[in-house]
Amino acid sequence: MAQIVSGNLKVGVTKACFYDPAINRTYADMATHYGTAVVPARPHKPKDKAKVEAAVLLVERWILARLRNQ
């Protein structure tokens, strides 16, 4: 089963907890429908989403560089 590692977004995680986070029921139902499991990243642990954070930083820099030259 594939896993989705998400941040502790308010829409998806109703209670952020290090050991037992509470997932929004609709969000969990959607994940089940698509055959995945939602695994929220641990609070205050950016290592859980390092690749995503690096990609966001890269895209942000690229966009800002393009806007700077306008």
Secondary structure, DSSP 8 states (H G I E B T S, - for coil): -EEEEE---TTTEEE--SS--EE-HHHHHHHHHTTEEEEE--TT-GGGGHHHHHHHHHHHHHHHHHHHT-
